[in-house]
Amino acid sequence: EQEVEALSDDYAAGLLYRQMADIYRRYYDFTKALECYQRATGYYEQAGKHQHKLWGLLSQSAVYDAMGEKHKSYNLLCNVKDEAKKIGNTQYVRYCLGDLIMLCIRMRIMAINGSMLSL
């Protein structure tokens, strides 16, 4: 990570942090993956790479979901959907809507299972 911080190219730094995050995520180190996705997103924003920034936010949402923080995941997805809509990226809007539907289904199932446990 020290080498990445020394780069003068924000876009390249974002790409490297994203790769590190993907590796951490693959090995279920969600805390470290989230940190790297957040850094990647920041670098993408500095580099003016809006599509990459949105993808970084979507990745953060997926990590929050995997960590059981469904409401954080939901809020991020809503923000990304709104931002994608503003810039006219219908692909990301559709992607967010699909993820929001699946997330709401999982949240509903968890709520039902939780209420059944209390019976």
Disulfide bonds with the S-S distance in Angstrom:
none
